[in-house]
Amino acid sequence: MTDETPEMFQARYEDISAIRWPRPADPQEELDTLNARHLAWNAWYKKTVKAAREHGPQHDALLVALEDLVEIKRDADEKIRLLLAYGRIFHQPRPHTLESLGAAAGLSPSGVSRAFGAEEVMAVAELTGKRPPAVDVQRHDPNVISGQSSKSRCTWGGSRAEPCTETPKYAVTDKSGAKWACCDKHLPGYLRSRV
């Protein structure tokens, strides 16, 4: 900001820091959280220094702090959607109810069902190496299956580290509506999920 003294600059940093990382009232809790608060502050400070270099006198630490929190919120929202998909589709021996997931996530049951879709289910499968229970199987047709990998290889079997490279012969649809390519070798897994 223009016409800003070094004292004003320092005061703004201290104010923003006090708002983002308040000191706990309990001295023991303050000691317990000191390292985490320091690491978070340090990361934010590096972002503000970078922004100051890029934007010069137009730099404003408050705007950098807000942008940083929006990024954190976006990441948290994505992780919440992935965990909802996991709890509803992958959790064993039975999925969590919409009500229990909604209560934990601060959503209505219908909000839970709208919070994730096939994209999140496939992301959870990719991250965990698990496959959701299947509800339908048909002949493989690369024109009706999404995902580049599913057009040319089996995505129902294997893992992230060791994907199945077999040619797909079937399209398996999971409870979320996501379609997965499946080879002869992994079709029995689909059949087991139906029992």
C-alpha positions as CSV (number, residue, x, y, z in Angstrom):
1,M,0.0,0.0,0.0
2,T,1.2,3.5,-0.7
3,D,2.2,6.0,2.0
4,E,2.6,3.2,4.6
5,T,5.2,3.5,7.3
6,P,7.1,0.4,8.4
7,E,5.2,0.6,11.8
8,M,1.9,0.5,10.0
9,F,3.1,-2.5,7.9
10,Q,4.2,-4.3,11.0
11,A,1.0,-3.5,12.9
12,R,-1.1,-5.0,10.1
13,Y,1.0,-8.2,10.1
14,E,0.5,-8.5,13.9
15,D,-3.3,-7.9,13.6
16,I,-3.7,-10.4,10.8
17,S,-1.6,-13.0,12.7
18,A,-3.7,-12.4,15.9
19,I,-6.9,-13.0,14.0
20,R,-5.7,-16.1,12.0
21,W,-3.7,-17.8,14.8
22,P,-5.1,-16.6,18.2
23,R,-3.1,-17.5,21.2
24,P,-4.9,-20.0,23.4
25,A,-5.8,-18.8,26.9
26,D,-4.4,-21.9,28.4
27,P,-0.5,-21.7,28.7
28,Q,-0.1,-25.4,28.2
29,E,-2.3,-25.4,25.0
30,E,-0.2,-22.5,23.8
31,L,2.9,-24.5,24.1
32,D,1.3,-27.5,22.5
33,T,0.2,-25.6,19.4
34,L,3.1,-23.2,19.2
35,N,4.9,-25.2,16.5
36,A,1.9,-25.6,14.3
37,R,0.9,-22.0,14.6
38,H,4.5,-21.0,13.8
39,L,4.6,-23.2,10.7
40,A,1.3,-21.9,9.4
41,W,2.4,-18.3,10.0
42,N,5.7,-18.9,8.3
43,A,4.0,-20.3,5.2
44,W,1.7,-17.3,5.1
45,Y,4.5,-14.9,5.6
46,K,6.4,-16.4,2.6
47,K,3.3,-16.0,0.4
48,T,3.0,-12.3,1.4
49,V,6.7,-11.7,0.7
50,K,6.3,-13.3,-2.7
51,A,3.2,-11.1,-3.3
52,A,5.1,-8.0,-2.3
53,R,7.8,-8.8,-4.8
54,E,5.3,-9.4,-7.6
55,H,3.0,-6.4,-6.8
56,G,5.3,-3.9,-5.3
57,P,3.7,-1.1,-3.4
58,Q,0.2,-2.4,-4.3
59,H,0.8,-5.4,-2.1
60,D,-1.7,-5.9,0.8
61,A,-1.1,-8.6,3.4
62,L,-4.8,-8.7,4.2
63,L,-5.7,-9.7,0.7
64,V,-3.0,-12.4,0.7
65,A,-4.4,-13.7,4.0
66,L,-8.0,-13.8,2.5
67,E,-6.8,-15.6,-0.7
68,D,-4.9,-18.1,1.4
69,L,-8.0,-18.9,3.5
70,V,-10.1,-19.3,0.4
71,E,-7.6,-21.8,-0.9
72,I,-7.7,-23.7,2.4
73,K,-11.5,-23.7,2.4
74,R,-11.6,-24.9,-1.2
75,D,-9.2,-27.8,-0.3
76,A,-11.3,-28.6,2.8
77,D,-14.5,-28.7,0.7
78,E,-12.9,-31.1,-1.8
79,K,-11.8,-33.4,1.0
80,I,-15.2,-33.3,2.6
81,R,-16.8,-34.4,-0.8
82,L,-14.2,-37.2,-1.1
83,L,-14.9,-38.4,2.5
84,L,-18.7,-38.3,1.9
85,A,-18.2,-40.4,-1.2
86,Y,-16.0,-42.8,0.8
87,G,-18.5,-43.1,3.6
88,R,-21.5,-43.6,1.4
89,I,-20.0,-45.8,-1.4
90,F,-16.9,-47.6,0.0
91,H,-17.4,-47.9,3.7
92,Q,-17.6,-51.6,4.8
93,P,-19.4,-53.7,6.0
94,R,-22.2,-51.2,5.1
95,P,-22.2,-47.6,4.0
96,H,-23.0,-44.8,6.4
97,T,-26.5,-43.4,6.2
98,L,-27.2,-40.0,4.6
99,E,-28.3,-38.9,8.0
100,S,-25.2,-39.8,9.9
101,L,-22.9,-38.3,7.2
102,G,-25.1,-35.2,7.1
103,A,-24.9,-34.7,10.8
104,A,-21.1,-35.0,10.8
105,A,-20.7,-32.7,7.8
106,G,-23.3,-30.1,8.7
107,L,-25.5,-31.0,5.7
108,S,-29.0,-32.3,5.2
109,P,-29.3,-35.9,4.0
110,S,-30.2,-34.6,0.5
111,G,-27.2,-32.2,0.7
112,V,-25.0,-35.3,1.2
113,S,-26.4,-37.1,-1.8
114,R,-25.8,-34.0,-3.9
115,A,-22.3,-33.2,-2.5
116,F,-20.5,-35.9,-4.5
117,G,-20.8,-37.7,-7.8
118,A,-19.1,-40.1,-10.1
119,E,-16.0,-37.9,-10.3
120,E,-15.5,-38.0,-6.5
121,V,-16.2,-41.7,-6.4
122,M,-13.5,-42.3,-9.1
123,A,-11.1,-40.1,-7.2
124,V,-11.6,-42.0,-4.0
125,A,-11.0,-45.3,-5.9
126,E,-7.8,-43.8,-7.3
127,L,-6.6,-42.6,-3.9
128,T,-7.4,-45.8,-2.0
129,G,-7.1,-48.5,-4.6
130,K,-10.5,-49.8,-3.7
131,R,-13.5,-50.3,-6.0
132,P,-17.1,-49.6,-4.9
133,P,-19.8,-52.3,-5.0
134,A,-21.1,-52.8,-8.5
135,V,-24.8,-52.6,-9.5
136,D,-24.7,-53.4,-13.3
137,V,-22.5,-55.0,-15.9
138,Q,-22.6,-54.7,-19.7
139,R,-20.4,-55.2,-22.7
140,H,-17.6,-52.6,-22.9
141,D,-18.2,-49.7,-25.2
142,P,-15.5,-47.0,-25.2
143,N,-18.1,-44.5,-26.6
144,V,-20.3,-44.6,-23.4
145,I,-17.6,-44.8,-20.8
146,S,-15.9,-41.7,-19.3
147,G,-12.3,-41.5,-18.4
148,Q,-9.5,-42.0,-20.9
149,S,-8.0,-44.9,-19.0
150,S,-11.3,-46.8,-19.0
151,K,-11.5,-46.6,-22.8
152,S,-8.3,-48.7,-23.3
153,R,-7.6,-50.8,-20.1
154,C,-9.3,-52.4,-17.1
155,T,-9.8,-49.8,-14.4
156,W,-12.0,-52.0,-12.1
157,G,-9.0,-54.1,-11.1
158,G,-5.5,-53.4,-10.0
159,S,-4.3,-50.6,-7.9
160,R,-2.9,-47.1,-8.2
161,A,0.7,-48.5,-8.0
162,E,0.0,-51.5,-10.2
163,P,-2.9,-50.8,-12.6
164,C,-4.4,-53.6,-14.5
165,T,-3.3,-53.4,-18.2
166,E,-5.8,-56.0,-19.6
167,T,-8.1,-55.1,-22.4
168,P,-11.6,-54.2,-21.1
169,K,-14.5,-56.4,-22.1
170,Y,-17.2,-55.2,-19.7
171,A,-18.5,-51.9,-18.3
172,V,-19.3,-52.1,-14.6
173,T,-21.5,-49.4,-13.2
174,D,-21.2,-48.6,-9.5
175,K,-23.9,-47.2,-7.1
176,S,-22.9,-43.6,-8.0
177,G,-23.4,-44.2,-11.7
178,A,-19.7,-44.2,-12.5
179,K,-18.7,-46.7,-15.3
180,W,-15.5,-48.7,-15.0
181,A,-13.8,-50.8,-17.6
182,C,-13.4,-54.4,-16.5
183,C,-11.5,-57.4,-18.0
184,D,-12.2,-61.1,-17.7
185,K,-9.8,-61.5,-14.9
186,H,-11.6,-58.9,-12.6
187,L,-15.2,-59.8,-13.5
188,P,-15.4,-62.3,-10.6
189,G,-14.8,-59.3,-8.2
190,Y,-17.9,-57.7,-9.6
191,L,-19.8,-61.0,-9.1
192,R,-18.6,-61.2,-5.5
193,S,-19.8,-57.7,-4.8
194,R,-23.3,-58.7,-5.9
195,V,-23.6,-61.6,-3.3
